[in-house]
């Protein structure tokens, strides 16, 4: 399945302007043969760990617009937004099918505590798994890359690849590739990180959206500029890797649980 990472910068705190900006990206991704296009973390507003502006329901402006665009161009879309919640909102990504239906909803399990996101956003408590063109895919968000447990759970549920919308800063960009490659290799799956770029009031970002294959090698990588990055995900490649080198058979889950008590 051909996919597309839409490495774009948000129109800061202006979802309407950003949605107008990214609509051509969705059209171009579909025209380029992609079955799925994914955007960075909180792509419509820009990621802000403590902002409660532009909080929306899943029926609100951002998701509704993505659903219409997905249906119009017959392409699946992954977009991240600030979802209303009580007492705190959630940092949520949705996977939308090519018919405009919602396939999965995932709230960031690990809010970024070093920037106090954990005091302003409620953590998610579930995985986000969906099927798309014969692949079983999962969603994680940015800081989740530092927690291998999430990706292990996805692998145990037969996921072939995890899509990771992100706002990963330039100052820690060396860790970006490290974690993407590690999560892919240790779970023998594809991991696609979609990062933002440019500068905003929160930080400076270097782009570098990339996808790693089941052996941990980088199969595609973007530079700093806004771009559409196309890549292929293949379930057979994942299954072959897991069959040829079945490291998962040697896991000692019962012992791990015992040692963790």
Secondary structure, DSSP 8 states (H G I E B T S, - for coil): -EEEEEE----TT-HHHHHHHHHHHHHHHHHTT-SEEEE-TTTTT---SS--TT-B-TTSHHHHHHHHHHHHHT-EEEEEEEE--SSSBEEEEEEE-TTS-EEEEEE-SS--GGGTHHHHB----S--EEEETTEEEEEEEGGGGG-HHHHHHHHHTT-SEEEEEE--BGGGHHHHHHHHHHHHHHHTSEEEEEE-EEE-SS-EEE---EEE-TTS-EEEE--SS-EEEEEE--HHHHHHHHHHT-GGGG--HHHHHHHT-
